[in-house]
Amino acid sequence: MAEDQKPGGPRQQFGDIAPALAGYSEDVLFGQVWEDPDLPARERSLVTVASLITSGSSEQLAFHLGKARENGVSDKELIATITHLAFYAGWPKAMSALTVARDVLTS
């Protein structure tokens, strides 16, 4: 993933207090993991969005909803994913995800 596509640049955001974690985020997560050709970016984005929804990780969800759109996932598919997960991850998590999605998908 190119430097300008990383979520605010982890080294820039957290390098001063957690340089090792920021470095792993950029080099391993957004480098090796996201660039692995065995899982296409579109599917990787859907998996990531689903994982963030099921874990209730709303802070990172906004970035990854936008990234999913860039990787070819439609708004309709993202909403369908959230709706589907309401039954598996829980209604409150889906509603929280919709709150984030409304901001991302309407901007």
C-alpha positions in Angstrom: 0.0 0.0 0.0 1.4 3.4 -1.0 2.5 5.8 1.8 -0.4 8.2 1.0 -3.0 5.3 1.2 -2.0 4.3 4.8 -4.5 5.5 7.5 -2.8 8.7 8.4 0.6 7.1 8.4 1.0 5.1 11.6 4.6 6.4 12.1 3.2 10.0 11.7 0.3 9.3 14.1 1.9 7.1 16.8 5.6 6.9 16.0 6.5 9.3 18.9 4.9 7.1 21.5 4.9 3.6 20.0 7.6 3.5 17.2 7.7 -0.3 17.0 3.9 -0.7 16.6 3.8 2.1 14.1 6.6 0.5 12.1 4.9 -2.9 12.2 1.7 -1.3 11.0 3.3 0.3 8.0 5.9 -2.3 7.1 4.1 -5.5 7.9 0.3 -4.8 8.0 0.0 -2.2 5.2 3.1 -3.5 3.4 3.4 -7.3 3.4 -0.1 -8.3 4.5 -2.1 -5.9 2.3 0.1 -6.5 -0.7 -0.1 -10.3 -0.5 -1.4 -11.3 -4.0 -3.1 -14.4 -2.7 -6.2 -12.4 -1.6 -7.3 -9.7 -4.0 -7.7 -6.2 -2.5 -11.5 -6.2 -3.0 -12.0 -9.3 -1.0 -9.3 -8.3 1.6 -11.3 -5.1 2.1 -14.6 -7.0 2.6 -12.9 -9.3 5.1 -11.4 -6.3 7.0 -14.7 -4.4 7.1 -16.5 -7.5 8.4 -13.8 -8.1 11.0 -14.0 -4.5 12.2 -17.7 -4.6 12.4 -17.8 -7.9 14.4 -15.2 -6.6 16.8 -16.9 -3.3 17.3 -13.8 -1.4 16.1 -15.6 1.7 14.8 -12.5 3.9 14.9 -10.8 2.0 12.1 -14.0 1.3 10.2 -14.2 4.7 8.5 -10.8 4.4 6.9 -11.5 0.8 5.7 -15.0 1.6 4.4 -13.4 4.2 2.2 -10.6 1.8 1.2 -13.2 -0.8 0.3 -14.9 1.6 -2.0 -11.5 2.4 -3.6 -11.0 -1.4 -4.0 -14.2 -1.8 -5.9 -16.8 -2.6 -3.2 -20.0 -0.8 -3.9 -21.9 1.2 -1.3 -24.8 -1.3 -1.7 -22.5 -4.2 -1.0 -21.1 -2.5 2.1 -24.6 -1.8 3.5 -25.6 -5.4 2.7 -22.6 -6.6 4.6 -23.5 -4.6 7.6 -27.1 -5.8 7.4 -26.0 -9.4 7.1 -23.6 -9.0 10.1 -26.4 -7.7 12.3 -27.6 -11.3 12.6 -24.2 -12.7 13.3 -22.3 -10.0 15.1 -25.2 -8.4 16.9 -27.6 -5.6 16.3 -25.7 -2.9 18.3 -22.5 -3.5 16.3 -24.4 -3.2 13.0 -26.1 0.0 14.2 -22.7 1.4 15.2 -21.3 0.4 11.8 -24.2 2.1 10.1 -23.5 5.3 11.9 -19.9 5.3 10.6 -21.0 4.2 7.2 -23.5 7.1 6.9 -20.7 9.6 7.3 -18.3 7.8 4.9 -20.8 6.9 2.2 -22.5 10.2 2.0 -19.3 12.2 1.7 
